Amino acid sequence: MSTEVHKWKWYIPQGATILLIGTFPTHERNWSFNFFYPNCANNFWRVMSAIADTELKYLSGNEAIAERKLILDKLKTGVTDMGLRVKRNDGASVDHKLELAECMDIKSILDEHKTINKIILTSSSGKVSALAWFKEYLNKERIKFSFEKKQLPFYGHADIRGKINVAVVKSTSP
């Protein structure tokens, strides 16, 4: 097992109203650029560009990063992951090979960016998912939460700065 620290922590445009939260970046060997969801096999940026009605032109390099930040800016959406520090088993990229060592401080991010009023978690299955790690974080911080789990997407709230809405959607990973 190797220990890794998140390279980017978060990106939150001014005036963001949504915070997207994943688990942790894929293994570095799979990166096409140095920013969130860097594996071109993941559908995240295709989905986000469709929502933003923006064409993706760049698949790698600094141009790809700038293009993706513009999409987030347009959508007033920030992005982070639950894992600040993880242990990765066998150099694998799949979530179930990750062990959470330290959570991202979501409460501090929200306190710093008061315009955010909704969290969207990008995975929910198994012990290693954005939802599982988010619940672990909330329990550790003694933050009350509830979810109405039905079929994806499902919704809930967490008592951070009052009640903040939380949605859980299907993962964009292949």
C-alpha angles and dihedrals in degrees: 000000000000125000118230132187120212110262100208106023094195146338116211122171120216111275094017113169098183132053116200112204126195131170110255136313121278118259111294093244087069096053121117092179138004101260141078118311092012097169110096089209088068113088095214097106093042089055093045093048090050091051089048091045088233127134118233108229103166128059100180146019133028092317090061091051093049091047092052093047089053089054091052091046091051091049093043087232129143125203134209140141132241092234116079091165126013140172111233119207118218094345088285125159100207115105096235089065091060127091117199111236099167133005127228108252098249094172092058091047090053092045089053094046104044095173091070108102102161137050122202117196114205101209139028112172124108136348091302108058137108088258095050093048092044090054090047090052093048091049092049091049091044092238116156118233142164135195131196097215113198122127122329126310097047132167144217143137142245126213097241113135086347115316115337117194117241127195126187118207137181117279118257092213115118 
